[in-house]
Amino acid sequence: MRCQEIRLTTVPTAEVTAANFGVFESDAGEPAPGEVLVGVLRLGLNAGLAHRLGGEGTAYGPGVGVGDVPTSDAVVEVLDPGDSDLPTGSLAVGKVPWCSAGVVEAAELHPIETPAGEDELNAHLTILGHVGFTAWTGMIHLGEVRAGEVVYVSGAAGGVGSCAVQFAKATGATVIGVAGSAEKVTLLTEVLGADRAVNRHDGPAVDLLREAAPDGIDLYYDNVGGEQLEAALDVLRPGGRAIICGAVSGGTRSDAPANCRNLIHRELTLRGFTVTAHESLRGQFESEVGAWLQEGRVRSVHTMFDGIERVPEAFESLLSGGSSGRLIVSMASRPG
Ligand SMILES: NC(=O)c1ccc[n+]([C@@H]2O[C@H](COP(=O)([O-])OP(=O)(O)OC[C@H]3O[C@@H](n4cnc5c(N)ncnc54)[C@H](OP(=O)(O)O)[C@@H]3O)[C@@H](O)[C@H]2O)c1
């Protein structure tokens, strides 16, 4: 079966752009024992991949060299189940190459019910998917957010951040989000239910946070590191907690905050995590967040691009902060 795939064509020397990738015709291949041929319906893109282009692997996957096809989590349709017991035409989520169709390990696929509509289909890549599970692990499981607490979320309109904000709200916390544009600030307060939101380009992070939280914060959910982490360490109340999820603002390096001594004087706790180490909690996450979704207390937030040929453009847009929520590329309509 013929397919299209996206390969890295040049290693980025500075900013990653669409020009670092190309679209190529290829053969999807035949499933060997233990493998399944799938068609990709929706592909979710992750900013963290940028760190692996032309470089070393991380906990999330191997380094990506010139000629390699990157991978992401996706909603797929089973085209040829091989020797697996997955029915032809059934849907699943899993990590797949950036392609229109390809062969993947059956064990890597997580079957899902055929969704009732587009929103439910996309939710498997947002609030019910990898970014949702990341936000739930950090905010609910490790952050132990409680009703009445004041919570600050950076990268709050991004894939993980938009879920973290909603989970803290669903728990009854007061939530302050920071994002990079007036449109995202409006999304945070008007759609995601944040109590207050600030535009990080409006001034020094610590000043904006002090204004938004004059009595301090109890919990900080960090997606970006850098100036935002430093601001949070200055504004956290004694005994406060910070959950360290990501450090996108540092590019490939990540400096320690200059005010680390606040940890001592205010008895603060910093807790980093890698979501893949918490896979055993996925069932608990799915049932809790699935119920919130049914009750309309949380929703899928994403920016959609159409067509595999737009994957490079979509990835550039993700890295330049042009998207809200999870960035999803629609490759084909869902069956039926
Ligand atoms: N620990 C884990 O297991 C785990 C799992 C998944 C993801 N992550 C990490 O979680 C973070 C968020 O992932 P995501 O998928 O939500 O990414 P995302 O959708 O790209 O969101 C990240 C947000 O960071 C903001 N940002 C970018 N550059 C910034 C800068 N210089 N200073 C401040 N903010 C900046 C951007 O928002 P604005 O421009 O609107 O501010 C962007 O929306 C990433 O660091 C990712 O690597 C960690």
PDBQT file of the ligand as one rigid body, heavy atoms in Angstrom, charges set to zero:
ROOT
HETATM    1  N1  LIG A 401       7.274  15.656  32.318  1.00  0.00    +0.000 N 
HETATM    2  C1  LIG A 401       6.657  14.945  31.379  1.00  0.00    +0.000 C 
HETATM    3  O1  LIG A 401       6.483  13.728  31.495  1.00  0.00    +0.000 OA
HETATM    4  C2  LIG A 401       6.172  15.656  30.161  1.00  0.00    +0.000 A 
HETATM    5  C3  LIG A 401       5.263  15.036  29.264  1.00  0.00    +0.000 A 
HETATM    6  C4  LIG A 401       4.789  15.771  28.176  1.00  0.00    +0.000 A 
HETATM    7  C5  LIG A 401       5.257  17.080  27.961  1.00  0.00    +0.000 A 
HETATM    8  N2  LIG A 401       6.169  17.603  28.833  1.00  0.00    +0.000 N 
HETATM    9  C6  LIG A 401       6.654  18.972  28.690  1.00  0.00    +0.000 C 
HETATM   10  O2  LIG A 401       5.580  19.819  29.068  1.00  0.00    +0.000 OA
HETATM   11  C7  LIG A 401       5.762  21.071  28.424  1.00  0.00    +0.000 C 
HETATM   12  C8  LIG A 401       4.469  21.480  27.762  1.00  0.00    +0.000 C 
HETATM   13  O3  LIG A 401       4.203  20.569  26.691  1.00  0.00    +0.000 OA
HETATM   14  P1  LIG A 401       3.047  20.899  25.661  1.00  0.00    +0.000 P 
HETATM   15  O4  LIG A 401       2.850  19.691  24.833  1.00  0.00    +0.000 OA
HETATM   16  O5  LIG A 401       1.915  21.504  26.392  1.00  0.00    +0.000 OA
HETATM   17  O6  LIG A 401       3.742  22.018  24.764  1.00  0.00    +0.000 OA
HETATM   18  P2  LIG A 401       3.070  23.251  24.027  1.00  0.00    +0.000 P 
HETATM   19  O7  LIG A 401       1.670  22.941  23.645  1.00  0.00    +0.000 OA
HETATM   20  O8  LIG A 401       4.053  23.685  22.983  1.00  0.00    +0.000 OA
HETATM   21  O9  LIG A 401       2.997  24.346  25.171  1.00  0.00    +0.000 OA
HETATM   22  C9  LIG A 401       4.148  24.939  25.701  1.00  0.00    +0.000 C 
HETATM   23  C10 LIG A 401       3.867  26.406  25.890  1.00  0.00    +0.000 C 
HETATM   24  O10 LIG A 401       5.042  27.025  26.394  1.00  0.00    +0.000 OA
HETATM   25  C11 LIG A 401       4.973  28.384  26.072  1.00  0.00    +0.000 C 
HETATM   26  N3  LIG A 401       6.319  28.865  25.779  1.00  0.00    +0.000 N 
HETATM   27  C12 LIG A 401       7.066  28.612  24.687  1.00  0.00    +0.000 A 
HETATM   28  N4  LIG A 401       8.256  29.251  24.791  1.00  0.00    +0.000 NA
HETATM   29  C13 LIG A 401       8.223  29.912  25.982  1.00  0.00    +0.000 A 
HETATM   30  C14 LIG A 401       9.134  30.769  26.659  1.00  0.00    +0.000 A 
HETATM   31  N5  LIG A 401      10.321  31.069  26.133  1.00  0.00    +0.000 N 
HETATM   32  N6  LIG A 401       8.770  31.254  27.871  1.00  0.00    +0.000 NA
HETATM   33  C15 LIG A 401       7.587  30.970  28.411  1.00  0.00    +0.000 A 
HETATM   34  N7  LIG A 401       6.661  30.181  27.805  1.00  0.00    +0.000 NA
HETATM   35  C16 LIG A 401       6.994  29.658  26.609  1.00  0.00    +0.000 A 
HETATM   36  C17 LIG A 401       4.092  28.528  24.843  1.00  0.00    +0.000 C 
HETATM   37  O11 LIG A 401       2.960  29.278  25.213  1.00  0.00    +0.000 OA
HETATM   38  P3  LIG A 401       2.854  30.856  25.164  1.00  0.00    +0.000 P 
HETATM   39  O12 LIG A 401       3.661  31.367  24.005  1.00  0.00    +0.000 OA
HETATM   40  O13 LIG A 401       1.401  31.044  25.014  1.00  0.00    +0.000 OA
HETATM   41  O14 LIG A 401       3.382  31.316  26.498  1.00  0.00    +0.000 OA
HETATM   42  C18 LIG A 401       3.557  27.123  24.593  1.00  0.00    +0.000 C 
HETATM   43  O15 LIG A 401       2.170  27.098  24.385  1.00  0.00    +0.000 OA
HETATM   44  C19 LIG A 401       6.930  20.901  27.456  1.00  0.00    +0.000 C 
HETATM   45  O16 LIG A 401       8.084  21.408  28.086  1.00  0.00    +0.000 OA
HETATM   46  C20 LIG A 401       7.057  19.406  27.289  1.00  0.00    +0.000 C 
HETATM   47  O17 LIG A 401       8.359  19.029  26.933  1.00  0.00    +0.000 OA
HETATM   48  C21 LIG A 401       6.609  16.931  29.919  1.00  0.00    +0.000 A 
ENDROOT
TORSDOF 0
